[in-house]
Amino acid sequence: MKAIRIHEDGGPEVLRYEDVDDPVPADGQVLVELRAASMNHLDVWIRKGLPSVPKPRILGADGAGVIAGTDERVVINPGIVENGRTHIIGETRDGTHAELIAVPRDYVHPIPGDLSFEEAAAFPLVFETAYRMLVTRARLQEGEWVLIWGIGGGVATAALAIAKALGANAIVTSSSDAKLEHARKLGADAVVNHETEDVVAVVKETTGGGAHVVVDDVGDATWKRTLDAARPDGRVVVCGATTGPNPPAALHRIWWKQLSILGSTMGTPDDFQGVYDLIAAGRVRPVVDSVFPLADARAAHERLEAGEQLGKIVLSIP
């Protein structure tokens, strides 16, 4: 089969489109003929060696296709739980940026609703992550305000969709006015340019005192404003730190405002089922930014690293 593999850590130039032996399913696994696979920042981190993984390695957590020898259209849950620990496809094992993959049968699900292969490949990791953040950890309620940093990224875009499906109000940020305008079309109740406007002032005025929940996966660049923008007794939920993991502590803001700081990573099978049900019911829909052929994975990586996307970048697999 053809696949995108890395043999060393580095930039997009280390990605190789090459022939690889077909996977052979073990007991309890099925072979999936992939039709689409999406990009995640995880692919960029692994390519760079953060973390460094055994090589060669096929990247890619998310994928959709058909079970080999059938016409059953399926999507893969990339968070495989073994011995009480979640292992992400494409990190601890070969991933979906390939023509074929063998995965446990329990982690393969019918494509919900009328989603295309590209849309189905766009939702699992980021929607499962966002669902766990907002529903399982932050317990976002109908009518509450949620502040979402950096609309355009996969988790942020998924968080917006889930927040609106839950009946919450969403205010989103970006440095791109074009992305903010697009976010309004996706249902954002308010938008703010975090480079040219005072985010904290806009959030407090718009929400009447601050956000009940703040979704922050940015880190250094946003942490101080996150704590200022949260209302007293608010919840801050964190799943990453794309600008660095050592933000100004500002610990007094946490105790003065009695904030809850909630860590969240990926999700459980229950989290996947929760967001799967929302998609199947037509209450949320993945957003596809662009589609590249599998052979053009380097260009997809470059677009993701440049932060040009709004929604998911997807690889099409013939």
N, C-alpha and C positions, 0 to 999 in steps of 0.2 A: 504494500500500500504506500501512498504518498503521505508524508507528515512533515510538520514543522518541528525541528528539534534544535536544541542547543547542546554544544559540546564543551563550551566554556562560558564564563561570565563576561558580560560586556554590553555594548550598545546594540542597536538593531542589526548591525553587520554580522553578529554571531548567529543569527537565525538561519537555519539551513532547510531548504525545501528538498527532501531527499526520500529515497526508497527505504522502507523499514519493513521488517518481517510482520506479517499479519498477526494480530493477537489471537491466542487460542483460549476460549472461555474455560474457566475452571468450574468445578461443581457449584451450582447455585448462581452462575453468571450467565448473561446473554451477550451475544455479539450484536452491536448496533452499527448499522451503516449510516454514518453521519452525513447530514445534508447541510448543516449550519452549525457554527460554533462562535461564541462571542468572546470579546476581549474584556479583561478585567485588569485593574492596576496590579493585581497579584502577578499577572504574567510579566509585567515590567519589572517588578521587584525581584522575581525569581531569575529573570534574564540577567539582571544586574548582580545577582549573587546575594540578595537580601530577602530571604535566606539563600545561601548556596545549597544546592541539592545535588544528589548523585547524578552523574551524567554518563551518556547522553540522556536527555529528558525531553519528552513531548509536552509542550505547554498546553494550557487550556483547561478551564474548569467546567464551562457550560457547553452543552451540546444538545442537538435535536436531530432525529433521523428516523429510520425504520429498523425494526428488529430483523436481522438477516434472515432471508428466506420467507418473509411475510410482508404484508402491506400495513402492519401495525405502526402508526405514527406515534413516536414517543419522545419525551423529554427526560433528561437525566438530572437527578438531584445530586449535586457535586459533593455534598457533605456526608461522607460515609462513616458511620459510627462503628468502630471496632474496639473491643476491650475497654469500653467506656470513654473512648477518645475519638474526636471527629478528625478524619483525614480528608483533605480536600484534593479532589482529582486535579491533576496537573501540577501538584506540589509534591506530595508524598508518593505519587505513582504517575505513570504516563497519562496524558490528558487528551483533550478533545480536538486539538488542532491537527486532525488526521482524518483519513477516510474511514477508519474503523476503530472501535474501542470495545473492550470487554468489561462489563460492570455487573455488580450484584443485581439480580432480578428485582429485589425489593426497592432499588433506587431508580427504577425505570417506570415512568408513568405515562399514560396516554396524554397526548398534547391536548390541553384544555380548550374548549370552545372552538372557534374558527381561526385560531392563531396560525400563521404561516410558520414554516421551519425557522425562518430568521427571527420572528417575534418570540417563538418558543425558546430559542437559544438565548434570547436576550434577558430572560427574567430570573433564572434560578438563584444564582449566587447573590446578586444585589437585592432582589426582592425578598429573599429569605433573610438576608442581613438586616434590611430595613424593617421588615415585619418584626423581627426579634427586638430591634431597638425600640420601636414605637409601641408595639402591643405587649410583648412579653416583659420587657424591662421597664419602659417608661409608663406603660398603661395609659396611653393617650385616650382621652375621653371626648365624646361628641361636644362640640362647642368650644373646646379649648384652642389656644393658639400655639402653633409650633413654628419655631424659627429653624430654617434649613439653610446651612451655609453651602455656597458653591453649586448652585443649580447647573446642571449640565453633566456632572458626573453621574455614574450609574446609581450609586446608593442614594444620592440626593434626589434624583429624578424619581426613583422608586419610592422614596419617603414621601414625596409630594403626592404621588398617586394614592398611596395607602392612607395618608392623612385625610385626603378628601373623601376616600371611600368610607372612612370611619366617621365622617361628619364633622371633622375638626377644621379649623381655619389655619391657613398656611401663609407665612411670609418667607420669601426666599431671597437669597443674595447672589450676586455675580458681579464680575468686573466688566461684563459684556451687556450693553443695553439690548442687543439683539437677542441674547439668551433670555433676558428678563421679559422681553415682549413675548417670546415663545412660551415662557413659563406661565404667563397670564392665560394664554390659549389653553394650556394644560390644566388650568384650574387654580393657579396661585391667587390668593385673595389680595396680596400686597407684594411688592417687589422693592428692592433697594440695591443700588450699586455700591458695593463695599469699598470701592476705591475713591469714589467722588462724593459720597454722602456719609452722613453720620448714622451708622447702623443703629447704635444704641438709642439715639433720639427718635429715629423713625419707628423703631420697634415699640418703644414705650408709648409714643403717641398713637400708633395704629392699634395697639392691643389694649390700651388703657392700663398700663403699668408694667408691662413686660410679658415675655413668652412663658407659658406654662411649661413647655418642653423645648429644649434646644438640641438639635442634632448637629454635632460637631465632630467631623473626622479630619479636620485641618490641622489643629494643634497650635504650634507656636504663633502663627499669624493671627489667630482668632480668639485664643483662650480668654484674654482679658475682657474683650468685648462680649464674649459668650456669657461670662459671669455677670457682667453689668446688664446685659439684655434680658436675663432670666428674672422673672418676678419672684418676690419672696415665697418660699416653699416650693419653688420651681424644681424641675428635674433636668439635668444635663446628661445626655447619653452620648457616649464616645465609643467609636469602633476603629479609630485609626488616627494617624497624625501625619498627613501628607507633607506638611511644611516643617516637621520636626517634632520630637517627643518631649521637649524640655521647655514648655511655655512658662511665662511669668506665673508664679504660683498664686499670688493674690489670695492667700488662704483666708484672710479676714472676710472677704466677700462671701465665702462659703458659709462661715458660721453666723455672720451677721444676718444673712438672708435665709439661713437654714435650708440651703440647697441640698438636693440629693444628686450625687455624682455617680452615674451608672455606667459601668463597663459592659460592652457587648461584643461578642465575636461570632460571626457566621450565624448558625442556628441549628436547631434540632430537627428531627423528622416531623415533630409536631408543628414547628414553625413553618417548615416547607408546606405541610398540609394546609396550614392556615392561609397562607398567601395563595396557594394553588386553588383553594376554594373560592377566594375573592376573584381570581382571574377566570375560573370556570363559570362563575355567576355573572361575568361581564362587568364587575364593579371596578376593576382596574385593568389596564392594558399596557404592556411594555412599549417603550419608545425606542425605535431603531434610528440611530443617527445616520449610519452609512454602512454599505456592504462592500467588502473587498473579496476578490478570489483568494482562496487559501494560499496560492503561490505568491500573493502580494502581501503576505503577513508583515513584512518590514514596513510597508507604507501604513498599515493599520497601527503598528506600534508607534510610528512617528506621529500620527494624528493624535493618538491617545496621550503620548507624552507632552505634546504641544497644548493639550487642554482645549482643543478646538471643538470637541463634540458636545452635543446635547442629546443625551440618551446613549444607547449602546452601539459600539462599533462591532460589526458582525463579519465573520469570514464565511463565504459561501463555498461549499464543498461539492464538487460534481460527482 
